[in-house]
Amino acid sequence: MPVYNQVQLKKTIIGKLEHGKDLLGELQAVCKEQDILLGRVSAIGAVKKAKIGYYDQQSREYHFFEIDKNLEISNLTGNISIRDNQPMVHAHITLCDSAGNAFGGHLVQGTIVFACEFVIDVYDGPKLLRQYDEITGLPLWKT
């Protein structure tokens, strides 16, 4: 049976990230500065290069790959919760190149902003804490 909570939209923050900065790092910095502990994030724009990951369910390890070229952010979506008493942005990203090829995965440090506009919906509700999950090997929401 699914486990879930009801939350209430508290506010929405919109903005743009600085050219040349790390995409994930900048989103997390906004969350720390604004004390956002529960929310949803989305973004569009472009990156100079990317680093994304794929979680191998059998080995329980992330595998990362870098794409060293200019790419469009066709979608970035994620959530904000708490890990180690800090706000944590957990985001997945879909990127495309000039030929229309798409690349996607787990956003990690190393994706560099060319231009990026973001939206963060901040919620009031029970805080979601991330803790190690024995079944998956991932830091999932504690229920």
Summary of the structure (lengths in Angstrom):
residues: 143
radius of gyration: 15.5
end to end distance: 12.1
largest distance: 43.8
contacts: 412
relative contact order: 0.31
helix: 8%
strand: 60%
